[in-house]
Amino acid sequence: MATFFYNLSALVSFICGILLLHAYAKSRLRLLLWSAICFFGLAVSNLLIFVDLHLLPQINLYLPRLVVAAIAMIFLLYGLIWEGDR
């Protein structure tokens, strides 16, 4: 059951990223681009949770998962700080 929710979370994050990219293509607001990059990073992080806990349980991917999520959040933070006031 947990596998379903890990995959669902990754899928929803990926779909949000696609929708944000589509909105960016129409409006050219760069904040949408940074948000899309963040959501794609969060989707990768969620996929790493699935890989870590179910596909490769003998390998600890805790730190790479956190690094990917932190980098994704840094992209969003950059967009909020530098592009949010435009």
Beta strands, then each sheet from edge to edge (+ up, - down):
end
